[in-house]
Amino acid sequence: MRFERFVMPSFNRRSFLQLGLGATVLGAVGTACSPATPAAKKQDARTFTIYWNAGHGYQAYKEVIDQFGKDHDLQMNWQKFQWPDLTTKLTADFRSGNVPDLVEEVSAGTGTQYGLAGNVLALDDFAAGDKEFGFPGDYLDQAVVARQYEGKTYSIPLHLTANGLLFYNKGMLSAAGFDKPPTNWEEFLEIAKATTKDKVSGCALNSDPSYAAPYYNQQSVDFSNAGAKQFMMPADGALKALQWMQDLIFTHKVSPAPVATTDYSGPQKLFSAKRAAMFVSGPWDIGPIRQGSPDIDLGVAVPLTGAVQSAAMAGSGLMIPAKAKDPKLSWELITKLAAVKVELAATKEAGMSMPRKSWAADPAVAADPSLATIAKSLAVVAKQDIALSASGKAAQINELWKKAYQQMIIQHAPVEQTLADFRKQAGAAL
């Protein structure tokens, strides 16, 4: 994604700046911080509150939000969180009834889970009454289907991308004798070993369990089959994937053991500091690298091939809490934030890939070689189990998976037994 990919605002602002009526309140929550504000008293009627991911506070969105506040004489309370903190805060708000007006959805399926519980609105009637917005016709199918259940749509796609892109330092690979990035697991390990020396690791794994998905997807493993109460199957593929990841750290010693944190940017920071030659992630990490380490000759390649070539679908959405003060006003802001001109501006600023067909057809996008890499990655994303979101147990099961993953990757727990324990616990949760 070239366009000057990912020239992102700072991730770690720890206080918010109130600029006055019609301006933005930047309630930023940085790495491992607790939510920005307690759920104490009801929001003022002229305050419009938005919950957002800390890594997505692009200037393109800030300009839209600021202008929206001025147009409607609103004080815009734009609070930013790391994903786990946002989830914790939102869950508490649903219980208290003191909810925000608009929420960035962590991933496809989250809105479905909240919607079936009555906590967020189905948005189909809004979309049907707003033909100019172009939903779902102007949206790529995979971004839409993943957010629908039994004919209802509980969130509007904001971003669409793939977790599984290979980031590599061209200079480090060249110095080790490699003029191309790895294409499969064997080549990846070979290059990781060759580039591990002194204080540099050949690769860097992530403490966030969602970053395991590309690896187990590449062994044709499904995280869940909620209907059958099965998880991480087939078992032999799951064992191969997680054992391989663990061995990168503890056997081959080509990756440091990650540190448990709510911040998913650890591998990117190591890479930017020239302490890792490769890591696997998504386009959200391109901007911080180009902004913070412009001297790195960055390469971005398509996902690796294990048994198959695969990536995990990623990308947030926008959802409206059922108890939002003015859902029509919230919908209006969705249409402005998700307009194609704003998508293009966010891509130019931050390199994020987007879900609209008209975005993909824009000449600036079509001509960008980095976006072509992401397009190829989207073609191999694994299918998601929508039934898990519909079960209402996804959050609980994801917490069980986080515990199991970190036991294997950080604490060096036996992979086969840890996976077996996770399957038993997750099945019981359903």
Secondary structure, DSSP 4 states (H G I P E B T S, - for coil): --SSTT-PPPS---S--B--TTSEEEEE--TTPPPSS-S-SPPPTTEEEEEEEGGG--HHHHHHHHHHHHHHT-EEEEEEE-HHHHHHHHHHHHHHT---SEEEESSTTHHHHHHHTTSB---HHHHHT-GGG-TTTTB-HHHHHTTEETTEE--EE---EEETEEEEEHHHHHHTT-SS---BHHHHHHHHHHH-BTTBBS----SSGGGGHHHHHTTT-EEEEGGGTEEEESHHHHHHHHHHHHHHHHTS--SPPPPP-S-TTHHHHHHHTTSBSEEEE-GGGHHHHHHH-TTS-EEEEPPPBSSSB-EEEE--EEE-BTT-S-HHHHHHHHHHHTSHHHHHHHHHHH----SBHHHHHSHHHHT-HHHHHHHHHHTTEEPP-HHHHHHT-HHHHHHHHHHHHHHHHTS---HHHHHHHHHHHHHHH-
